[in-house]
Amino acid sequence: MKSLLENDRPKKVHIIINPAPSRRLPLLAILNTHFRKAGIQWDVSITHGTGDGAALAKAACEGGAEVIGVYGGDGTVIEVASALVGSETPLMILPGGTGNLVASELGISRNVDRACGKICGDTFTTRDVDVGRLNDEYFLLRAGCGIESGVVQDATRDLKDQFGKWAYVFAAIKRLQEQPVAHYTIRLDDRETFRGEGVACGVANAGRVGVGKLVLSPTVDMEDGKLDVFFLKKANIEGIFKLASRMVGIDEPDKVDEIPGLDASKLVNYWQVKRVEIQTDPELEVQVDGDVTTKTPINVEVVPKGLRVVV
């Protein structure tokens, strides 16, 4: 059940723009057309480097903006969102990147005209969604170590420019063949500790993978107050692709056991938690929403309904 809130049309909005998106369109003209007609005062800021999105969002809130908009890819969206966690200021996403997974997860149109127009009626709708927190860093999609961090590093800008979102698929296939096994100690809330040998551990707040309709699992939900932990025991390419092919539309996670020749329990462990601690031997790099930012050990927890988003 999605919790939707009705809000009065804002008087003042601020749009934060990444000037190097994957798409080309007359953005300022689109903003002016919608906001001027609706009588909304609007302004824009441009990001130039890491950290700008969060700083600009904080400044815009302090300046009285009632809605903070962001035009760019997932990296820019997540950076701006991190400044709004815990506040009542809504985030408006204008998708402009390659994958736009956050927008897809929330059902936000890739059509910027349509997304922009959502706040221009007498009222507009928002949802309060969960946010993940890894140590002192927020994330909307997922964090992980092992294969996940390797894929982020292998999916270079040149590869993404050439193949788009499929760059991550090619990088994953490469990593599946190369990733060494590590020893994991995973503490799940306060109820149990799991120990095992594996090649990856991911903590998901959102389920979209970014390739077609593929999702990690139908159980992953940005509004359930929980995070979903996936532990991959071994890098078996055939088994993983069989598993992935059934991730669309299955009702229960244990139905993957119905796949001929695949014992899912020998491939993947899965839990839902509010908090998880992950230690590895050896120490592993950790990706957070597409950027490698830290190393294990890590502490991850959910911030229930931590972000308000225009939908």
N, C-alpha and C positions, 0 to 999 in steps of 0.2 A: 504494500500500500504506500503510494507516494504522498508525502506531506507537502501540499502546495499552499502557498500564501499569496493573498492578493494585496497589492501595494498601489498607492496613488502615484500617478505619473510624476516623475522627478522634475524639479525645477532646474537642477544643475547636474551635468554629467561631465566626466573627464575620461578621455580615451588615451590609453598608452599604446604606442605603435612601435612594433619592431620594423625597421625600414628595409629589412632584407628577407621578406617572406618568399614562399615558393610561388605565389600567385601574383599577377599584375592586374590591378584594377584602380579606377579613379576613386580611391577611398575617401578623400576629403569631400569630394562632390557628393558622394553617397551620404556621408554624415550630415552635411549641410542641408541636403534635400529633406531628410527625415526630421532632424532636430529643429530646423528653422520653422518648418510647417507646424510642428507640435508645440512651438513656443518654448523649447528647452534651451537654456544657456549651456554652451558646450565649449570645451577646450581640448587640446591634445598635447601630449609630450612624446618625445622620441627616445628610445633606448639606444645606447651606444656601446654597452658592455655589460658584463656580469654584475648583477646587483642593482642595476638601474631600475628594473621593473618594480622591485619591492620599495625602493626609496621614493620613486615617483608616485606610487600608489599611496604611501603614507602621507606624502606632501599634499596630494590631491584631497585626501580625506580631511586633513587639517585645514584645507582651504575651503571646505564646505561642500564638496561634491557628494551627491546623494547616491550616485551609481558610479562605479569604476569599470570602464570598459577596457578590453585588451584585444588588440589585433596582432596575431602572430601564431607561431606553432606552439606545441605543448610546453616547450621549455619556457617561453615567455609567459604563457598562461599560468603555469605553476609558480613562477617567480612572483608575479603580481598577486596571485591568490594567497601566497604565504604571508603577505602583509595584511590581509583581510581576515585571517583566521581568528575566530573569537569575537569579531565585530558584527554589527547588524548591517553593514554596508554591503549591498549586493555586488557581485561580479557579473559583468556582461561579457560573454565570449563571442568575438568575431573571428571565426576560424580563418587562418591565413597560412598554415604550415603544410607539411607533407602528410602527416598522419592524422592530426587533430583528434587524438583518441579521447581526450577529456570531453570535447564537444560531442563526439559520437556516443560516448557512454551516457550523456545526459539528454540525448535526442535533439541537440541543437543543430540547426540547418547549416550546411556549408555555404549556403547562399547568404552573403553578407548583408544584402538588402533586407532579406527576411529577418535575419538575426538582429539587425539594427532596429528594425521597426517594432520589435517586441516591447519596447518601453515607451512607445509614442502614443498609445491609446490613453483612455481615461484612467485605466489601471493596467498593471503588468503583474506577471506571475513569477514567483521565486520558489526554489526548493532549498532546504537546508540539508547538506550532504556531509558525510563523514570525511575526515582527513586523517592521514597517517602521520605519525611523528617518529622519526628515527633519530635517537639522541636529541639534538636541538634543531633538527631540520624537518620541515613538513614535506609531505608528498601526497599527491592525489591518485596516482595510478598504482605503482608498486615499487618495491625495493627488493634487491636480491644479490646473492653472491654466487661464485662459481661460474657456470655457463652464462648466466645473465650479464654479469659485468664484462665478461669476455666478448659477448655479442655487441654490447654498446661500443667497445673499443674497436672491434673489427668492422663495424658498420661506419666506415669513414665518410666524410663529407663528399668525396669524389664518388664513392659507391652509391650514396643516397641520391646525388645529382643524376647519376646514370640510370639507376633502377628504382628510385623512389622507395616506398615502404618495403619492397622485395629485397632491398639491401639487408634487412634484418634476417630474412629467411636464409639468404646465402651465408651470412655470418654465423647463424645458428648451426647450419649443416657443418660448417668448418669446425666450430667449437665442439660439436658433438663427437667429432673424431679425435680431438686433441686434448680435451679437458681432463686433467688428472683427478683421481679420487682424493677426497679429504675426509678427515674425521669431524663429524658435527655433533655438538651438544646443544640441544634445543629445549629450552625451558618454556612450557606452555602455560600461561597464566600462573596459577599457583597449584595446579592440579597434577602435573606430571613432568618428567624430564625424559626426552627421547635422545638416544645416542645411536649413531650409525655412520656407515661409510657411504658417501655419495658424491655427486658431481654438481649439485646446485640446490639452493634453497631460496624460494621467493616468497615475499609477503605482499599480498594483493589487497588493495582497496577497491579497484575497478577491474573488470574482467576482460575488456577488449584487448586483443592481441595486436590488431592493426592490419591483419591480412584477411580480406573478405569479411565474413561474419564469424570468424573464429573467435571463441572466448575461452578463457582458462577453465571455467566451469560455470554452469547456469546458477550456481549458488552464490557467486560473488555479487555483492550488492552494496552500493555506496550509501545506503540508508539503513543498514541493519545493525549498526553499532558494533560491528565486528570486522576483523581482518582475517583473510584466508591464507593459510600457510601451506605451501607445496614443497615437498622434499623429493628430489629426484635421485634415486639410488644408483642408477647406472645409465650410461649414455648408449642406449640401444636405438639406433636410428629407425629401424623398421617398427619397433614397438611404439616409439614416441609418435610417429606419424599415424599409426593406426589409432592411437589414443586421441590425437589431435583431430582426426577425421570424424570422431564421434562426439566431440565437445559441443557441437552445435545442435541444440534441441533435446539433449538427454535430460530426463527429469531428475534422476538421482545419480550422484557420483559413482555409486557402486555398480551401476549398469555397464560401466566399461569392462567389467569382468566377462561380459557376454561376447566380447570380441574373440573370434576363434584364435587360439594359440597365444593369447595374451593374458597373463595373470597380473592385473594392475597392482595388486598388493606387493608384488616383487619389483615393481618399477617406481611407484609413486606413493608417498604418504601424504595425507591431507588432514588438516585440522582447521577449525574456526576458533579464534581467540580474541581477547581484548588487549592482550599484552604478550610479547614473546621476546626471549633473549636468545641470541644465537652466538655460539663460540665455535671456532674452527681450528684445526691443527692440520696443516700450517695456517697462518694468518692469510685471509683472502680479501681482495678488493671488493667493494660494495657499490653497486649502481643504485641511484635514487632518481626515479623518473627520468632515466635516460642519460644521467651524468654520473661518472665514477667520482665519488666525493669523499669516501672514507674507507676504513678497513675494519674487519672483525676484530674483537667482539662488538656486537651492536645490541641496543635495546630499542624495541619498536612497540608502540602502543597506538590505539585508535583514539581520535578526538571526535566523539559522537556529535553529529550535526555542527561541525566546526566552521562550515563555510556556507554562505548564502549565495545562490547562483540564479541569475535570470534564465528562465526556461520558456 
